[in-house]
Amino acid sequence: MDSENRGDARSNVFLAANLEARGRAIPVRIRNISRGGALLESSTIPPDGTEVRLTRGRLSAVGKVAWHCERHCGINFDGEIDVARWVQRTEHADQQRVDSIVAAIRASGNVPQELQNSQRVDSISSISIALDQLCEKLANTPQISLELGEDLIKLDSLAQALRRLATREPL
C-alpha cells in the first residue's frame, strides 16, 4: 500500500484470521483493516517483505508484510478488498434451532428429539463447514472474542487446517 492509500478508512476490529507465510499457517488477530491493508497481532510475525495470504473463513487476500514491531505487523494487500465483507457479522440459518435447543436445555436439561441435529457430519468437508460456521459465530460474539480470543484463534486455525485436508482426501 503506498502512502496515498494510507488515508483509506480503517475499521477497528478484533477478528480471528490466519496468515499463511512461507508455507506456514499463523493464527492472527486482525486489529484494523482497510481496502489496502491490515494491522495484525500475533505471537509470530514474519519479516518485512514476506509474501503472505490473509484468510478469514472463505475470504482471502494476498499481500506483503510492510512492517513489524514485536507482536504487530502491517500488511499491504496486492489489490483492494471489500472491507464490509471482512467485518460483517454473519447470521446463521440454524440460529433459531440453536436458540430452541438452549431454551430446552435450560428448562429441562434435555434436548427434544425433534431439535436434535439432523445434519449429517460424515465427511471431512461437512465437519469443516460446520466448524467454520461455529468459528464465525464465536468470533462475532463480543464476550467470547474478548475472553477467549487466543482459544478462538486456535480453533479457527484448526478449522482452516481441516478445510485444507477436506480438499485433498476423503474421510
C-alpha positions in Angstrom: 0.0 0.0 0.0 1.6 3.3 -1.0 1.3 6.4 1.1 -1.7 7.7 -0.9 -3.7 4.7 0.3 -2.8 5.2 4.0 -5.8 7.6 4.3 -8.3 4.8 3.5 -10.9 4.4 6.2 -9.9 1.8 8.7 -12.3 -0.4 10.6 -11.1 -1.2 14.1 -12.0 -4.8 14.7 -11.0 -7.9 16.7 -11.3 -10.8 14.2 -9.7 -14.2 14.2 -7.8 -15.0 11.0 -4.9 -17.0 9.6 -1.8 -15.7 7.9 -0.1 -18.0 5.5 3.6 -17.2 5.1 6.4 -19.4 3.8 4.2 -22.5 3.8 3.2 -22.0 7.4 -0.2 -21.0 8.9 0.0 -18.5 11.6 -3.1 -17.6 13.8 -3.5 -13.9 13.9 -6.0 -11.2 15.1 -7.0 -8.5 12.7 -7.0 -5.3 14.7 -7.9 -2.9 11.9 -8.5 -3.3 8.2 -8.9 -1.1 5.2 -9.3 -1.6 1.5 -5.5 -1.7 1.0 -4.2 -3.4 4.2 -4.5 -4.6 7.7 -2.9 -4.3 11.1 -2.4 -7.8 12.6 -1.4 -9.1 16.0 0.2 -12.4 16.7 2.9 -14.1 18.7 4.7 -15.0 15.5 5.3 -12.2 12.9 7.0 -12.8 9.5 9.8 -10.5 8.5 9.2 -7.3 6.4 8.7 -8.1 2.7 7.4 -11.6 3.2 4.6 -12.5 0.8 1.5 -13.6 2.7 -2.1 -14.7 2.3 -4.6 -13.5 5.0 -7.6 -15.7 5.3 -10.8 -15.4 7.3 -13.4 -18.1 6.7 -13.8 -18.2 2.9 -12.2 -14.7 2.4 -8.6 -14.4 1.3 -6.3 -11.5 0.4 -2.7 -11.7 -0.8 -0.1 -9.1 0.1 3.2 -8.4 1.8 4.4 -7.6 5.3 5.1 -3.8 5.2 6.5 -3.5 8.7 6.6 -5.4 12.0 7.2 -4.5 15.6 7.0 -7.0 18.5 3.5 -8.7 18.2 2.2 -6.5 15.4 2.6 -6.1 11.7 1.2 -4.1 8.8 0.1 -6.0 5.7 -0.2 -4.3 2.3 -2.7 -6.1 0.1 -1.8 -6.6 -3.6 -5.3 -5.3 -4.5 -8.3 -3.7 -2.8 -10.6 -5.8 -0.6 -14.3 -5.4 0.3 -13.9 -4.4 3.9 -17.6 -4.8 4.6 -17.4 -8.5 3.7 -14.4 -9.0 6.0 -16.0 -7.3 9.0 -19.7 -8.3 8.6 -21.4 -10.4 11.2 -22.9 -13.4 9.7 -26.3 -14.8 10.8 -26.7 -18.5 10.6 -29.8 -20.2 9.2 -29.8 -22.6 12.2 -29.8 -19.8 14.8 -33.5 -20.4 15.7 -32.8 -24.1 16.1 -29.9 -23.4 18.4 -31.9 -20.9 20.5 -34.6 -23.6 20.9 -32.1 -26.2 22.0 -30.6 -23.8 24.6 -34.1 -23.0 25.9 -35.0 -26.7 26.1 -31.8 -27.5 28.0 -32.3 -24.6 30.4 -35.9 -25.7 31.0 -35.5 -29.4 31.4 -31.9 -30.4 30.8 -32.9 -32.5 27.8 -33.0 -31.7 24.1 -36.2 -32.8 22.5 -35.8 -35.4 19.7 -37.2 -33.0 17.0 -34.5 -30.5 17.8 -31.6 -32.8 17.7 -29.1 -32.4 14.9 -30.4 -34.0 11.7 -27.4 -32.7 9.7 -25.0 -35.5 8.7 -21.4 -34.9 9.7 -19.9 -37.8 7.9 -17.1 -36.3 5.9 -14.1 -34.0 6.5 -15.8 -31.5 4.2 -19.1 -31.4 6.2 -17.1 -31.3 9.5 -15.0 -28.4 8.1 -18.1 -26.5 7.1 -19.8 -27.0 10.5 -16.6 -25.9 12.3 -16.2 -22.8 10.0 -19.8 -21.8 10.9 -19.1 -22.3 14.6 -15.8 -20.3 14.4 -17.6 -17.4 12.6 -20.4 -17.3 15.2 -18.0 -17.4 18.1 -15.7 -14.7 16.5 -18.8 -12.5 16.2 -19.8 -12.9 19.9 -18.1 -10.0 21.7 -17.9 -11.6 25.2 -16.3 -14.8 23.8 -14.0 -12.9 21.5 -12.7 -10.8 24.4 -12.5 -13.5 27.0 -11.4 -16.5 24.8 -9.6 -14.7 22.0 -6.5 -16.9 21.9 -8.6 -20.1 22.1 -10.8 -18.8 19.3 -7.8 -18.2 17.1 -6.5 -21.7 17.7 -10.0 -23.1 16.9 -10.1 -21.1 13.7 -6.6 -22.4 12.7 -7.8 -25.9 13.3 -10.9 -25.3 11.1 -8.7 -23.9 8.3 -6.3 -26.9 8.5 -9.3 -29.2 8.3 -10.7 -27.3 5.3 -7.3 -27.8 3.5 -7.4 -31.5 4.3 -11.0 -31.7 3.0 -9.9 -30.6 -0.4 -7.2 -33.3 -0.5 -8.6 -36.5 0.9 -11.9 -38.2 1.7 -12.8 -39.3 5.2 
